[in-house]
Amino acid sequence: MNKAFVFRIYPNGEQDVLMNGTFGCCRFVWNRMLTDRKIWYLITHDSVQITPAQYKNRWPWL
C-alpha cells in the first residue's frame, strides 16, 4: 500500500527570495554540469567525474 502526504507552504517575502535563489543556483549547476559532461564525452568518448564544488571558483555567488 502506498501513502502520500500533501503539504502546502506559504513562505513570507524573505523566504520566497531565498528559495528562488537556491532553486536558481541548483538549476544553473545542474545544466552546467550536464553541458560539460556532454562536451567532454563528444571530445574524448569517455566519462568524467564532475562535482558542484568545482564551479565555486569560477562563480563565487554559488
PyMOL commands that set and color helices and strands:
alter all, ss='L'
color gray80, all
select helices_A, chain A and resi 13-44+52-55
alter helices_A, ss='H'
color red, helices_A
deselect
rebuild
show_as cartoon
